[in-house]
Amino acid sequence: MTAFSSSPRFAEHTTGPHHPERPDRIRAVAKAVRDAGLLDSPNPFPGFALDFGKLPAVERKLIELPEPLGADEKWLQLVHSQDYIERIRHICEVGGGVLDQGDTPVGPKSFDVALTGVGALLDCADAIVADKVKRAFAAVRPPGHHAEPDRPMGFCLCSNIAIAARFLQKKHGVGKVAIVDFDVHHGNGTQAAFEADPSVLFISLHQHPRTLYPGSGYDYETGTGPGAGTTLNLPMEPGSGDDAYLRVFQARVLPALDAFKPEILLISAGFDAHRDDPLAQINLSEEAFGQMTDLLVQSAIVHTNGRILSTLEGGYNLLALGRSVVRHLIALSK
């Protein structure tokens, strides 16, 4: 069984009229999963019109978790400093602003929405550990994998996936956690949280950093100190398509997971490597996201008793985002 967690509150994080990380992203996901028949609940955004065309057949519906609440800030402190948390809260309380060099705007509700996003991941983690479901997907915004322990950046406020990993370790006693990030941008925030920690394997496939934000994620970045060897960066050349990604999955990603033998697998599921996405130059189809997910599910069945927690990162063409999320969820549900 696969769970789904989201909330209409994620549309309340305002970023301005022309920002790519906009509220319509969560509206598109909400509509796509219902158009595909993955959920039976009413669409929380009934006025949002977008035609996804013919979507693939669904064999199993998702289990919809109760609407998430804001996470207790003590869980954020597993990754972020208290000064960092207070700085973001203050900027939102005074009406909003821009948190970094210009690409991470926030509005009055953005901090509370970010807490709700973390809460969604923690609810998914609890459901998986309690064996209520095998796998879960948290459709949240803002995304998280660029947020470093002391620096918001790249549209991200809280390091959602990193907080979930630490939560699993601290609350539930999970030992070894693997994180696979196939967002087109390098997950620099996740890497910063774990690069010295041998208990977390971080694997990132992304467009080559010499050609794309944030300019990190070279293959020589492999971890530091006791964490040396548990960071695996796999830069992909601009123009790479389905075959190139699937070859790298078979040759590098799956063997790394086999060697590490995680107890649970986490996925930073960004869909901006799609060929129609405006922010990068990778040429994946939505089918490729399903195929990559299939491979990760097979690995999880071997190593983690099938346990996977996935969360939404990037994806900025609304049609491509919705269709790719559906492929991802169908594969998670197998």
N, C-alpha and C positions, 0 to 999 in steps of 0.2 A: 504494500500500500504506500502511496505517495501523498504527502500533505502539501497544502498551498496556504500561504499566509500573506495577506496584504491588507490595505486599508485605504478608503477614500481620503484619509487625512494626508496621504503622501502627495496629493495635488495642492496642498496648502503651503508647501515650500515654494516661495515665489523667487524667480530668478531674472525677471524682466522679459519684455516682449520678444526679444530676438535671440535669447540664449538657447543653445542646443539642448541643455539639460532642463527641459521645461515640463510643466505639469502634464501636458498631453502624453508624455511617455507612459505614465502610469495608467492613463485613460486607455491608451492603445493596448497595453497588456491586458487590462481588465476586460476589454471587449473581445480581444482575440481568443482568450481562453474560454470565453463563453460561446463565441461563434463556433469554436471547434468542438463544443460539447464536453469540454473537460470539467466544467462546473455547471451546476443547475441553478445556482442562486441568481437573483436579479442583478443586473449590471448596476453598480453604484453611480455610474455616469450615463444615465439613459439618453441624454441629449447629444452624446458624442457619436458622430457619424464617420465611420471609416470602413471601407469595403476591402476585406482581406481576400476576397475571391474564394476559390475552392481550397479548403484546408484538408490535411491528411486525416484519414479515419482514426477514430479514437477507440481503443479496446477497453481501457479502464478509466473511469472518472477519478478525479482527485478528491481527497478528503479536505474540506475547507476548515481550517482552524479558526477559533474565535478571533474576533478582531483584536490585534495586539494593543497592549498598553505601553506607555513609555518605560524603558528599562531603568532600573535603579542605577544611579550614577556610580555606585561602587563598582559596577561591572565595567564602565568606561575607564575607570582608574586602573584596570588591569593593563591597559595599553597607553592611555593618555594621562598627562600630568594634570593635577587639579588646576594649575594656572591656565592651561590650555582650555579646559572645560569652562572655567569662569570667563575667559576672554570671549569665547563664542557666545555664551549665554548673554553677556553684557551687550555685545553688538546687536544681538537680536532684540533684547529688551528695549533698547533705545530706538528701535525702528528698522534696523537692518543696515547693510552696507556691503563692502567688499572685503573679504578676509585675506586675500593674498595679492598677487601681482595683477589681478584684474579679472580672473576667470571663475571666481568662487563667490558669487553674490549670495546674500541671505536677506530674508525678510523677517518681520516680527515673529512669525511662528516657526521659523526654520529650526531652531534648537529643539523645540518640543517635537517637531516632526522627525528630526534625526534620532531622538531618543526612542520614538515609536518604531523607527526602522530597526534599531538595535533590538528592541523588544520583540519584533517579529522573528529575527534570527534566533533569539534565545528561546522563544516558544517552540520553534522548530527543533532546536537542540534538545529541549526537554522531552518533546514527543518522541524523538528518535531514541534517546537513551531509555525512556520508559517502555520501549518496544511497542508503542502504539502505532507507529509507522516505521518503515524501513528508510524511506527517503523523504525529503521535504525541500520545497522551494519557497524562498521569501522574495516576493516582488515588492521592492522598496525603492524609495528615493529619499534623500540624495544617496548616490552611490558612495562607496567607501574606500576603495583600494589605493587611492592616492594620498589619503590622510595619514601623515606621519605622526609619531607620538607627540611631537610638539609643533606641528605645522599643518594647517589645512591647505589643500591645494587641489587642483584638477577637478573642481565641482564637488569635492568630498569634504565632509565635516568630521564624521566619526569613522574609524577604521573597522567597519562592520564585521568583516570576516575574521579579522585578527581578534576582536573582542569575543566573537563566538568561539574561536579556538581556545582562548584562555578560559572562557566560561566552562567549556567542556572539561578542561583539565582541572580547574580549581573547584568547581561545584560537583562535577560528576566523576572525577578521578580518572579521566581518560589520560593515557600516557602519550602515545605517538600519534600525531595528527599530520595528515598530508593536505596541502592546499594546492589545487590546480587552477590557474588563472589564465583563461583564454581570451580575455578582453584584448582589443588591439593595442592598447597602451600598457606599458609596463606597470605592474603593481608595486610601485616604489614604497608605498606606505606599508603594505604587508611585509615586504622584504625588510624594511627598517625595523619592524617590530620583532622579527624572528631571525635575523641574519646571524646572531650569535647563539642561537638556541638549537641544540641538536635534537630536541624532541619534536620539532616541527619541520617537515619537508615542504619547501615552497618551490613550485614549478610555475614559471610564467612563459607563455608563448605570446609574442607581441611583435608588432612591426619594428624593424631595426631602429635602435635609439638614435642613430645618426640622422634619421629621416623623420622622426616623430617625437612629440611630447611624451614623456617628460625628459627625455635624453638620458635615461638610465636603463639598466637591464642588459648590459653587455654580457657576453658569455663568460668573461673572466670574473664576473661577480658571482662568487660561489659560496659566500658566507664568511664569517670571521671568527677567530678564536675557536671555542668549542663547537661552534656551528659551521665550521669549514666543511664544505661538501654537502650541506643540506639546503643550499639554494641552487636551483638549476634554472638559468635563463636561456631561452631558446629564441633568439631574434630571427625574425622572418623578413626576407627581402620584400620591398614593395612589389606588388603584382602577384605575390604568392596566392595560389588557389587551393581548392579542395585537396588535390592529390598531394601537394607539398605538405600541407598540415597533417594529413592522415599518415604520411610517411614518417613525419617527425613524432607523431603520437606512437606509432609502432616501434620506431627505432630508439626513442629517447624517453618519452613520458612513461610508457608502460614498464619498461625495464627499471626505471628509477623507483616506481611504486613497488615493483616486485622486490627490489633490494631493501627498501625501507620498511615494508610491511606495516603500514599504518593501522591503527585501531578504528579510525573513522576518516572519511574523505570529505573535504570541503571544496566547493567549486565557486570561484569568482566568475560568474557567467556574464561576461560582456558580449554583446552582439554587434559591436561596431567594426568587427573584421568583415562584415557582410559587404559584398561588392557594391551595394547601393548606398552605403553609409557615407555621409559627407565629410567626415573628419579624418579619414585615413585612406590608404591605398592598397588594402588587402582585398582579395576577390573571392571570398567564401560565399557559397550558397547557403540558404537556410537548411538544406539537407545535410551539409557538412556539420552543422551544429548538432544535429541529431546523431550523426555517425560518431562524432567525438564523444558525445555523451554515452552512446552505446558502449564504446570502449572503456570508458570510466566505470560504467555500471558493471561490466564484466570483471574489471580489476577489483572493484569493491566487493563483489560476490566472493572472490578468492580471499581477500585480505581483511575485510571489515564486516563480514556477515551481511554485506549488502548496504551498509549504512552510509548515506550520503546526505549532506546538507549543502544546498546550492542557494546562491543569492544573486540578484540582478545587479550588474554593474553598468556598463555603457550600452549604447545602441541608440542612434539618433535619427535614423530614417524610420518613421513610425510604422509603415507597412512592413519593412524588413524586420523591425524589432518584434512586432506582434507575431509574424509568421515564424521567426526563429525561436522565440520563446515557446511556441506551441510544439515545434520539433523537439526542443530540449525536454519539455515536460512529458511528451509521449515516450521518449527514450527513458527518462527517469522512471516512468511508470511500468516498465516491462519487468 
